[in-house]
Amino acid sequence: MALKIIDFTRMNIYKSLFLFIALFSIASYSQEGIPVYADYLSDNLYLIHPSMAGAGNANKIRLTARKQWFDVDNAPSTQSANINFRTGDKVGLGGVVYRDENGRFSQTGFYATFAYHLLFSRDRTDLNMLSFGLSGAIIQSNVDLRGLDDPFDPDPVILDRVQKDAYFNADFGMSYNYLDWYAHFTVKNLLPTARDIFDNTDDPNISVRDSNNQRRYIFSTGYTFSVYGPWSLEPSMMFQATDETQESTFDLNLKAYYGLENALLWGGLSYRRSLDGAEFSQNGTSIESQQLQYFTPFIGVNYKKWMVGYTFSYQSNSVVLSNGGFHQLTLGYDFGKREERWDCNCPAVNSKN
């Protein structure tokens, strides 16, 4: 996120301009739709890529809860629940509900997904599958403006209320799974949609509006291979880019698996780095720049039909809001397992039991 922190100590600004800056900051940090964290590393690819709905040989339910900075009031938090399953031979369906809160801004949304899977395999063991997925989303966004104004010197531009707006958008994705290798590409927020909640006045001649271009592009790929006995390794990467702001990040990941008779243990490390520099001023003397970067160790287990995973993200920058980390817990349940099991190291589509 290209955030510019400027020293305003020598500037004389009006409260209305301050409100504009506050609302713009909320808009910049308020990612449209479900925020993209490290969920995909906890056996939860469908939460990011709609083409993975029903792609596995078992139907899946996943619950996530994420909390940032326990020592900061009103810090960002996200909760989600999703289900995806195969119906028939080639069709997958899915649904997601989520709640995301970030200070005075919050979102609640529902996604419904249709996916289609084309099998090019010679039989049901050799994995060679091209998948397409389309999700429609209904999202309500809220911004709480109460308490921002000075009660003894009210500003007519500042409205003391909770502003709400509901809108529709769509995601489209493609996935290709071939034996031990996979690749996913997803376009999120396809439709041009402006969130009117950032219009902070009833005056038609004064308007503070969000951009109607919320498109985000996500590409990820990886390969899983056996190393020794029950051990497997999965190096992978993910790249994200936003259309309007031209911001981008990449993830580099290494995940290890250890197979047991009735369980699969897994864990690893993810590194996320922004390709955009954030400029800031220290002591009002000079402008410096830093790039956002996270380290995220994660661990989990799939035991029979159940799954539990935990991730911890730490921001390793010199200027941070808090030294506290980001905690996330993922719970899952697999059901309706089909008889076939692919003959490959492909844990995303191969249920353990």
MARSE-761681 format. One record per residue (C-alpha): residue number from 1; chain; x, y, z. Coordinates in nm, 4 decimals. Layout:
N
(lokol NUM, "A", (X, Y, Z))
...
***
This chain:
353
(lokol 1, "A", (0.0000, 0.0000, 0.0000))
(lokol 2, "A", (0.1570, 0.3266, -0.1121))
(lokol 3, "A", (0.0810, 0.5383, 0.1940))
(lokol 4, "A", (0.2258, 0.8855, 0.2305))
(lokol 5, "A", (0.2635, 1.0072, 0.5896))
(lokol 6, "A", (0.3179, 1.3823, 0.5834))
(lokol 7, "A", (0.4169, 1.6198, 0.8639))
(lokol 8, "A", (0.1212, 1.8601, 0.9000))
(lokol 9, "A", (0.2610, 2.0497, 1.1994))
(lokol 10, "A", (0.3390, 2.3587, 0.9901))
(lokol 11, "A", (0.0176, 2.3486, 0.7904))
(lokol 12, "A", (-0.3062, 2.5284, 0.8700))
(lokol 13, "A", (-0.5893, 2.3128, 0.7347))
(lokol 14, "A", (-0.9623, 2.3253, 0.7837))
(lokol 15, "A", (-1.1660, 2.0516, 0.9459))
(lokol 16, "A", (-1.3406, 1.9711, 0.6193))
(lokol 17, "A", (-1.0078, 1.9035, 0.4525))
(lokol 18, "A", (-0.9109, 1.6863, 0.7479))
(lokol 19, "A", (-1.2315, 1.4879, 0.7033))
(lokol 20, "A", (-1.1567, 1.4426, 0.3344))
(lokol 21, "A", (-0.8143, 1.3027, 0.4191))
(lokol 22, "A", (-0.9663, 1.0728, 0.6836))
(lokol 23, "A", (-1.2252, 0.9407, 0.4419))
(lokol 24, "A", (-0.9675, 0.8959, 0.1675))
(lokol 25, "A", (-0.7485, 0.6971, 0.4059))
(lokol 26, "A", (-1.0440, 0.4728, 0.4908))
(lokol 27, "A", (-1.1131, 0.4238, 0.1213))
(lokol 28, "A", (-0.7499, 0.3394, 0.0479))
(lokol 29, "A", (-0.7249, 0.0796, 0.3220))
(lokol 30, "A", (-1.0729, -0.0664, 0.2616))
(lokol 31, "A", (-1.0049, -0.3464, 0.0209))
(lokol 32, "A", (-1.3097, -0.4308, -0.1856))
(lokol 33, "A", (-1.4458, -0.7756, -0.1030))
(lokol 34, "A", (-1.2667, -1.0395, 0.1006))
(lokol 35, "A", (-0.9124, -0.9298, 0.1967))
(lokol 36, "A", (-0.6394, -1.1535, 0.0533))
(lokol 37, "A", (-0.4244, -1.2867, 0.3359))
(lokol 38, "A", (-0.2580, -1.6294, 0.3701))
(lokol 39, "A", (-0.5834, -1.8301, 0.3742))
(lokol 40, "A", (-0.4883, -2.0137, 0.0570))
(lokol 41, "A", (-0.1967, -2.1789, 0.2385))
(lokol 42, "A", (-0.4375, -2.3392, 0.4904))
(lokol 43, "A", (-0.6171, -2.5680, 0.2439))
(lokol 44, "A", (-0.8587, -2.2872, 0.1570))
(lokol 45, "A", (-0.7931, -2.1981, -0.2070))
(lokol 46, "A", (-1.1595, -2.1486, -0.2926))
(lokol 47, "A", (-1.1733, -1.8377, -0.0706))
(lokol 48, "A", (-0.9503, -1.6617, -0.3281))
(lokol 49, "A", (-1.0037, -1.8520, -0.6540))
(lokol 50, "A", (-1.3682, -1.9249, -0.7558))
(lokol 51, "A", (-1.2485, -2.1814, -1.0116))
(lokol 52, "A", (-1.1522, -2.4132, -0.7225))
(lokol 53, "A", (-1.5142, -2.4644, -0.6150))
(lokol 54, "A", (-1.5699, -2.8405, -0.6280))
(lokol 55, "A", (-1.2243, -2.9065, -0.7752))
(lokol 56, "A", (-1.1218, -3.1551, -0.5064))
(lokol 57, "A", (-1.2322, -3.5147, -0.4589))
(lokol 58, "A", (-1.4150, -3.4113, -0.1395))
(lokol 59, "A", (-1.6583, -3.1339, -0.0543))
(lokol 60, "A", (-1.5205, -2.8759, 0.1883))
(lokol 61, "A", (-1.6361, -2.6410, 0.4644))
(lokol 62, "A", (-1.3884, -2.3808, 0.5924))
(lokol 63, "A", (-1.4196, -2.1260, 0.8755))
(lokol 64, "A", (-1.1612, -1.8519, 0.9362))
(lokol 65, "A", (-1.1094, -1.5870, 1.2036))
(lokol 66, "A", (-0.8322, -1.3266, 1.1791))
(lokol 67, "A", (-0.7363, -1.0523, 1.4237))
(lokol 68, "A", (-0.4591, -0.7940, 1.3873))
(lokol 69, "A", (-0.2769, -0.6046, 1.6623))
(lokol 70, "A", (-0.4359, -0.7166, 1.9902))
(lokol 71, "A", (-0.2871, -0.4061, 2.1528))
(lokol 72, "A", (-0.4649, -0.1625, 1.9148))
(lokol 73, "A", (-0.8297, -0.0621, 1.9572))
(lokol 74, "A", (-1.0541, -0.1230, 1.6546))
(lokol 75, "A", (-0.7749, -0.3065, 1.4732))
(lokol 76, "A", (-0.8672, -0.4921, 1.1515))
(lokol 77, "A", (-1.0447, -0.8253, 1.1925))
(lokol 78, "A", (-1.2018, -1.0650, 0.9443))
(lokol 79, "A", (-1.4286, -1.3685, 0.9761))
(lokol 80, "A", (-1.5450, -1.5931, 0.6922))
(lokol 81, "A", (-1.7306, -1.9176, 0.6298))
(lokol 82, "A", (-1.7379, -2.0997, 0.2976))
(lokol 83, "A", (-1.8553, -2.4243, 0.1444))
(lokol 84, "A", (-1.7736, -2.5705, -0.1967))
(lokol 85, "A", (-1.8752, -2.9018, -0.3507))
(lokol 86, "A", (-1.9067, -3.0954, -0.6757))
(lokol 87, "A", (-2.2487, -3.1663, -0.8207))
(lokol 88, "A", (-2.2556, -3.4062, -1.1116))
(lokol 89, "A", (-1.9426, -3.4859, -1.3071))
(lokol 90, "A", (-1.8167, -3.1400, -1.4054))
(lokol 91, "A", (-2.0021, -2.8719, -1.2115))
(lokol 92, "A", (-1.8869, -2.7204, -0.8832))
(lokol 93, "A", (-2.0846, -2.4870, -0.6582))
(lokol 94, "A", (-1.9791, -2.2743, -0.3643))
(lokol 95, "A", (-2.0773, -1.9988, -0.1255))
(lokol 96, "A", (-1.8943, -1.7564, 0.1045))
(lokol 97, "A", (-2.0140, -1.5241, 0.3803))
(lokol 98, "A", (-1.7712, -1.2858, 0.5463))
(lokol 99, "A", (-1.7403, -0.9890, 0.7805))
(lokol 100, "A", (-1.4450, -0.7486, 0.7619))
(lokol 101, "A", (-1.3877, -0.4604, 1.0038))
(lokol 102, "A", (-1.1183, -0.1936, 0.9871))
(lokol 103, "A", (-1.1637, 0.0939, 1.2312))
(lokol 104, "A", (-1.4684, 0.2934, 1.1269))
(lokol 105, "A", (-1.5116, 0.0931, 0.8059))
(lokol 106, "A", (-1.6796, -0.2479, 0.7823))
(lokol 107, "A", (-1.8081, -0.4830, 0.5135))
(lokol 108, "A", (-2.0461, -0.7778, 0.5146))
(lokol 109, "A", (-2.0794, -0.9870, 0.2029))
(lokol 110, "A", (-2.2077, -1.3040, 0.0384))
(lokol 111, "A", (-2.0619, -1.4819, -0.2660))
(lokol 112, "A", (-2.2300, -1.7536, -0.4748))
(lokol 113, "A", (-2.0074, -1.9476, -0.7174))
(lokol 114, "A", (-2.0548, -2.1615, -1.0268))
(lokol 115, "A", (-1.7517, -2.3561, -1.1513))
(lokol 116, "A", (-1.7010, -2.5886, -1.4480))
(lokol 117, "A", (-1.4239, -2.8506, -1.4610))
(lokol 118, "A", (-1.2928, -2.9988, -1.7858))
(lokol 119, "A", (-1.1067, -3.3291, -1.7448))
(lokol 120, "A", (-0.8437, -3.4165, -2.0058))
(lokol 121, "A", (-0.7130, -3.7206, -1.8170))
(lokol 122, "A", (-0.6905, -4.0654, -1.9729))
(lokol 123, "A", (-0.8583, -4.2040, -1.6618))
(lokol 124, "A", (-0.9603, -4.0940, -1.3110))
(lokol 125, "A", (-0.6108, -4.1199, -1.1646))
(lokol 126, "A", (-0.3958, -3.8964, -1.3855))
(lokol 127, "A", (-0.4825, -3.5378, -1.2971))
(lokol 128, "A", (-0.5225, -3.3042, -1.5955))
(lokol 129, "A", (-0.8020, -3.0556, -1.5276))
(lokol 130, "A", (-0.8885, -2.7065, -1.6530))
(lokol 131, "A", (-1.1415, -2.5192, -1.4389))
(lokol 132, "A", (-1.3436, -2.1992, -1.4730))
(lokol 133, "A", (-1.5327, -2.0209, -1.1966))
(lokol 134, "A", (-1.7641, -1.7203, -1.1696))
(lokol 135, "A", (-1.8782, -1.5686, -0.8388))
(lokol 136, "A", (-2.1487, -1.3105, -0.7870))
(lokol 137, "A", (-2.1214, -1.0996, -0.4718))
(lokol 138, "A", (-2.3626, -0.8855, -0.2734))
(lokol 139, "A", (-2.1700, -0.6584, -0.0353))
(lokol 140, "A", (-2.2800, -0.3986, 0.2162))
(lokol 141, "A", (-2.0262, -0.1398, 0.3259))
(lokol 142, "A", (-2.0585, 0.0851, 0.6300))
(lokol 143, "A", (-1.8565, 0.3841, 0.7483))
(lokol 144, "A", (-1.9187, 0.5304, 1.0939))
(lokol 145, "A", (-1.8836, 0.9086, 1.0947))
(lokol 146, "A", (-2.0274, 0.9567, 1.4425))
(lokol 147, "A", (-1.8124, 1.1465, 1.6871))
(lokol 148, "A", (-1.5796, 1.2987, 1.4269))
(lokol 149, "A", (-1.7176, 1.6510, 1.4580))
(lokol 150, "A", (-1.6616, 1.9041, 1.7362))
(lokol 151, "A", (-1.9975, 1.9392, 1.9215))
(lokol 152, "A", (-1.9110, 2.2961, 2.0277))
(lokol 153, "A", (-1.8141, 2.4095, 1.6774))
(lokol 154, "A", (-1.9983, 2.1829, 1.4328))
(lokol 155, "A", (-1.8971, 2.1683, 1.0697))
(lokol 156, "A", (-2.1922, 2.1226, 0.8264))
(lokol 157, "A", (-1.9737, 1.9105, 0.5988))
(lokol 158, "A", (-1.9395, 1.6416, 0.8670))
(lokol 159, "A", (-2.2531, 1.4280, 0.8967))
(lokol 160, "A", (-2.3001, 1.2584, 1.2334))
(lokol 161, "A", (-2.4275, 0.9218, 1.1103))
(lokol 162, "A", (-2.3432, 0.5723, 0.9892))
(lokol 163, "A", (-2.3400, 0.5718, 0.6106))
(lokol 164, "A", (-2.4362, 0.2467, 0.4367))
(lokol 165, "A", (-2.4403, 0.1226, 0.0817))
(lokol 166, "A", (-2.5044, -0.2180, -0.0767))
(lokol 167, "A", (-2.3872, -0.3182, -0.4223))
(lokol 168, "A", (-2.3194, -0.6132, -0.6527))
(lokol 169, "A", (-1.9929, -0.7284, -0.8074))
(lokol 170, "A", (-1.8398, -1.0408, -0.9620))
(lokol 171, "A", (-1.5139, -1.2411, -0.9659))
(lokol 172, "A", (-1.3901, -1.4660, -1.2463))
(lokol 173, "A", (-1.1132, -1.7246, -1.2255))
(lokol 174, "A", (-0.9323, -2.0030, -1.4113))
(lokol 175, "A", (-0.7296, -2.2929, -1.2690))
(lokol 176, "A", (-0.5167, -2.5602, -1.4285))
(lokol 177, "A", (-0.4148, -2.8657, -1.2259))
(lokol 178, "A", (-0.1747, -3.1041, -1.4001))
(lokol 179, "A", (-0.0305, -3.3854, -1.1875))
(lokol 180, "A", (0.1939, -3.2185, -0.9257))
(lokol 181, "A", (0.1733, -2.8666, -1.0773))
(lokol 182, "A", (-0.0995, -2.6033, -1.0598))
(lokol 183, "A", (-0.1703, -2.2448, -1.1647))
(lokol 184, "A", (-0.4588, -2.0095, -1.0818))
(lokol 185, "A", (-0.5625, -1.6728, -1.2241))
(lokol 186, "A", (-0.8460, -1.4636, -1.0825))
(lokol 187, "A", (-0.9896, -1.1208, -1.1573))
(lokol 188, "A", (-1.1754, -0.9833, -0.8574))
(lokol 189, "A", (-1.4365, -0.7050, -0.8731))
(lokol 190, "A", (-1.4945, -0.7206, -1.2466))
(lokol 191, "A", (-1.7738, -0.4632, -1.2535))
(lokol 192, "A", (-1.7217, -0.0855, -1.2170))
(lokol 193, "A", (-1.8794, -0.0002, -0.8815))
(lokol 194, "A", (-1.8483, 0.3210, -0.6778))
(lokol 195, "A", (-1.9174, 0.3053, -0.3034))
(lokol 196, "A", (-2.1423, 0.6006, -0.2251))
(lokol 197, "A", (-2.0731, 0.5723, 0.1480))
(lokol 198, "A", (-1.7674, 0.7909, 0.0957))
(lokol 199, "A", (-1.9889, 1.0789, -0.0152))
(lokol 200, "A", (-1.9801, 1.2773, 0.3079))
(lokol 201, "A", (-2.2326, 1.5526, 0.2328))
(lokol 202, "A", (-2.5919, 1.5990, 0.1226))
(lokol 203, "A", (-2.4867, 1.8946, -0.0929))
(lokol 204, "A", (-2.4989, 1.7765, -0.4596))
(lokol 205, "A", (-2.2216, 2.0249, -0.5458))
(lokol 206, "A", (-1.9765, 1.8713, -0.2943))
(lokol 207, "A", (-1.8868, 1.5070, -0.3225))
(lokol 208, "A", (-1.6121, 1.2767, -0.1988))
(lokol 209, "A", (-1.6454, 0.9547, -0.3965))
(lokol 210, "A", (-1.4519, 0.6329, -0.4177))
(lokol 211, "A", (-1.3169, 0.5154, -0.7518))
(lokol 212, "A", (-1.5498, 0.2814, -0.9411))
(lokol 213, "A", (-1.2529, 0.0651, -1.0474))
(lokol 214, "A", (-1.1871, -0.1911, -0.7718))
(lokol 215, "A", (-1.0381, -0.4615, -0.9973))
(lokol 216, "A", (-0.7665, -0.6797, -0.8501))
(lokol 217, "A", (-0.5676, -0.9440, -1.0413))
(lokol 218, "A", (-0.4295, -1.2513, -0.8632))
(lokol 219, "A", (-0.1980, -1.5137, -1.0110))
(lokol 220, "A", (-0.0557, -1.8071, -0.8159))
(lokol 221, "A", (0.1378, -2.1185, -0.9087))
(lokol 222, "A", (0.3232, -2.3995, -0.7343))
(lokol 223, "A", (0.4607, -2.7521, -0.7550))
(lokol 224, "A", (0.4541, -3.0356, -0.4986))
(lokol 225, "A", (0.7153, -3.3103, -0.5010))
(lokol 226, "A", (0.8214, -3.5962, -0.2774))
(lokol 227, "A", (1.1555, -3.5583, -0.1005))
(lokol 228, "A", (1.1910, -3.8596, 0.1304))
(lokol 229, "A", (0.9414, -4.1204, 0.2497))
(lokol 230, "A", (0.6294, -3.9437, 0.3820))
(lokol 231, "A", (0.7781, -3.5969, 0.3285))
(lokol 232, "A", (0.6711, -3.3621, 0.0473))
(lokol 233, "A", (0.7604, -3.0010, -0.0327))
(lokol 234, "A", (0.5515, -2.7392, -0.2118))
(lokol 235, "A", (0.7223, -2.4174, -0.3242))
(lokol 236, "A", (0.4738, -2.1622, -0.4566))
(lokol 237, "A", (0.4260, -1.7957, -0.5321))
(lokol 238, "A", (0.1387, -1.5492, -0.5643))
(lokol 239, "A", (0.1261, -1.2093, -0.7346))
(lokol 240, "A", (-0.1421, -0.9441, -0.6791))
(lokol 241, "A", (-0.2017, -0.6177, -0.8652))
(lokol 242, "A", (-0.4729, -0.3527, -0.8332))
(lokol 243, "A", (-0.5879, -0.1716, -1.1457))
(lokol 244, "A", (-0.6733, 0.1764, -1.0180))
(lokol 245, "A", (-0.3827, 0.2401, -0.7801))
(lokol 246, "A", (-0.1215, 0.0354, -0.9693))
(lokol 247, "A", (-0.0156, -0.1303, -0.6417))
(lokol 248, "A", (0.1276, -0.4819, -0.6443))
(lokol 249, "A", (0.2633, -0.7437, -0.4048))
(lokol 250, "A", (0.4147, -1.0893, -0.4337))
(lokol 251, "A", (0.4248, -1.3883, -0.1977))
(lokol 252, "A", (0.7016, -1.6484, -0.1862))
(lokol 253, "A", (0.6002, -1.9644, 0.0011))
(lokol 254, "A", (0.7453, -2.2967, 0.1077))
(lokol 255, "A", (0.5120, -2.5583, 0.2528))
(lokol 256, "A", (0.6085, -2.9022, 0.3865))
(lokol 257, "A", (0.3833, -3.2086, 0.4293))
(lokol 258, "A", (0.4273, -3.5193, 0.6403))
(lokol 259, "A", (0.1849, -3.8022, 0.5718))
(lokol 260, "A", (0.0552, -4.0385, 0.8415))
(lokol 261, "A", (-0.1960, -4.3212, 0.8177))
(lokol 262, "A", (-0.4980, -4.1113, 0.9137))
(lokol 263, "A", (-0.3542, -3.7597, 0.9072))
(lokol 264, "A", (-0.1521, -3.5114, 0.7063))
(lokol 265, "A", (0.0709, -3.2674, 0.8973))
(lokol 266, "A", (0.1764, -2.9499, 0.7210))
(lokol 267, "A", (0.3507, -2.6198, 0.7876))
(lokol 268, "A", (0.5755, -2.3632, 0.6287))
(lokol 269, "A", (0.6728, -2.0021, 0.5808))
(lokol 270, "A", (0.5374, -1.7245, 0.3569))
(lokol 271, "A", (0.7037, -1.3946, 0.2703))
(lokol 272, "A", (0.4961, -1.1065, 0.1283))
(lokol 273, "A", (0.6503, -0.7883, -0.0117))
(lokol 274, "A", (0.5000, -0.4836, -0.1714))
(lokol 275, "A", (0.6551, -0.3576, -0.4934))
(lokol 276, "A", (0.5479, -0.0023, -0.4052))
(lokol 277, "A", (0.7380, 0.2247, -0.1705))
(lokol 278, "A", (0.5533, 0.4031, 0.1112))
(lokol 279, "A", (0.6886, 0.7533, 0.1700))
(lokol 280, "A", (0.6992, 0.9028, 0.5188))
(lokol 281, "A", (0.8573, 1.1913, 0.7027))
(lokol 282, "A", (1.0555, 1.1437, 1.0230))
(lokol 283, "A", (1.0806, 1.4495, 1.2496))
(lokol 284, "A", (0.9857, 1.6675, 0.9550))
(lokol 285, "A", (1.3401, 1.6635, 0.8229))
(lokol 286, "A", (1.3501, 1.4216, 0.5304))
(lokol 287, "A", (1.1305, 1.1990, 0.3187))
(lokol 288, "A", (1.2092, 0.8296, 0.3432))
(lokol 289, "A", (1.0587, 0.5230, 0.1797))
(lokol 290, "A", (0.9896, 0.1656, 0.2847))
(lokol 291, "A", (0.8175, -0.1333, 0.1262))
(lokol 292, "A", (0.5555, -0.3303, 0.3149))
(lokol 293, "A", (0.6727, -0.6815, 0.4024))
(lokol 294, "A", (0.5309, -0.9674, 0.6105))
(lokol 295, "A", (0.6695, -1.2970, 0.7344))
(lokol 296, "A", (0.4001, -1.5582, 0.7967))
(lokol 297, "A", (0.4798, -1.8968, 0.9519))
(lokol 298, "A", (0.1865, -2.1388, 0.9439))
(lokol 299, "A", (0.1072, -2.4873, 1.0699))
(lokol 300, "A", (-0.1838, -2.7300, 1.0552))
(lokol 301, "A", (-0.3155, -3.0835, 1.0332))
(lokol 302, "A", (-0.5769, -3.2707, 0.8314))
(lokol 303, "A", (-0.7042, -3.5556, 1.0491))
(lokol 304, "A", (-0.9567, -3.7838, 0.8818))
(lokol 305, "A", (-1.2369, -3.5438, 0.7782))
(lokol 306, "A", (-1.1211, -3.2531, 0.9955))
(lokol 307, "A", (-0.8705, -2.9745, 0.9405))
(lokol 308, "A", (-0.7235, -2.7080, 1.1698))
(lokol 309, "A", (-0.4608, -2.4472, 1.0795))
(lokol 310, "A", (-0.2951, -2.1453, 1.2399))
(lokol 311, "A", (-0.1000, -1.8590, 1.0823))
(lokol 312, "A", (0.0927, -1.5745, 1.2414))
(lokol 313, "A", (0.1982, -1.2728, 1.0349))
(lokol 314, "A", (0.4678, -1.0305, 1.1463))
(lokol 315, "A", (0.5290, -0.6984, 0.9740))
(lokol 316, "A", (0.9047, -0.6395, 0.9498))
(lokol 317, "A", (0.9195, -0.2691, 0.8721))
(lokol 318, "A", (1.1023, 0.0073, 1.0565))
(lokol 319, "A", (0.7860, 0.2205, 1.0832))
(lokol 320, "A", (0.4794, 0.0245, 1.1989))
(lokol 321, "A", (0.1550, 0.1002, 1.3799))
(lokol 322, "A", (0.2185, -0.1774, 1.6325))
(lokol 323, "A", (0.4731, -0.4507, 1.6991))
(lokol 324, "A", (0.1893, -0.6977, 1.7544))
(lokol 325, "A", (0.1333, -0.9646, 1.4934))
(lokol 326, "A", (-0.1667, -1.0882, 1.2973))
(lokol 327, "A", (-0.3256, -1.4128, 1.4169))
(lokol 328, "A", (-0.5533, -1.6352, 1.2106))
(lokol 329, "A", (-0.7274, -1.9645, 1.2847))
(lokol 330, "A", (-0.8815, -2.1877, 1.0172))
(lokol 331, "A", (-1.1142, -2.4818, 1.0843))
(lokol 332, "A", (-1.2380, -2.7225, 0.8194))
(lokol 333, "A", (-1.4486, -3.0300, 0.7526))
(lokol 334, "A", (-1.4437, -3.2534, 0.4419))
(lokol 335, "A", (-1.7463, -3.4592, 0.3434))
(lokol 336, "A", (-1.8926, -3.6481, 0.0501))
(lokol 337, "A", (-1.5553, -3.7856, -0.0605))
(lokol 338, "A", (-1.5666, -3.9447, -0.4044))
(lokol 339, "A", (-1.4060, -4.2817, -0.4728))
(lokol 340, "A", (-1.1326, -4.1668, -0.7093))
(lokol 341, "A", (-0.8036, -4.0368, -0.5767))
(lokol 342, "A", (-0.5587, -3.8715, -0.8104))
(lokol 343, "A", (-0.2214, -4.0404, -0.8475))
(lokol 344, "A", (-0.0118, -3.7299, -0.7759))
(lokol 345, "A", (0.1245, -3.4997, -0.5071))
(lokol 346, "A", (-0.1723, -3.2627, -0.5290))
(lokol 347, "A", (-0.3086, -3.1981, -0.1779))
(lokol 348, "A", (-0.5395, -2.9182, -0.2946))
(lokol 349, "A", (-0.7561, -3.1691, -0.4837))
(lokol 350, "A", (-0.6687, -3.4934, -0.2996))
(lokol 351, "A", (-0.8460, -3.5398, 0.0321))
(lokol 352, "A", (-0.6379, -3.7506, 0.2759))
(lokol 353, "A", (-0.9203, -3.9820, 0.3862))
***
